[in-house]
Amino acid sequence: MYNEEDYLDSLKQEDSYHFSIDFEYIEKNYGNDEYDIAIATMEVDVVWDSKDHGYKISYYCPDEELIDPNEGNGTVDDFYQDIIQSEILDELESLGIPTEAIILHY
């Protein structure tokens, strides 16, 4: 009998993937729509979890201390949700991993 867990297991490709994705943040905000932009990197790991039958995504930004919310930036979580997440899902889909194989973002 074929069940949902078997289906999800059939979506597995590699055991894990790692992505380094650059994104822009406001380094210095001078006001009046004038600011300096800098580049930070988000490190994203995608790991197969056989117990939960899908890929789990974790992320961190080694440049987090450079991103000052007082300059008009969001949090690292905001950058992930607003920019990086869709890039990761597109990248995984290009590797043959559909979104239903993604079970958790943490």
Disulfide bonds with the S-S distance in Angstrom:
none
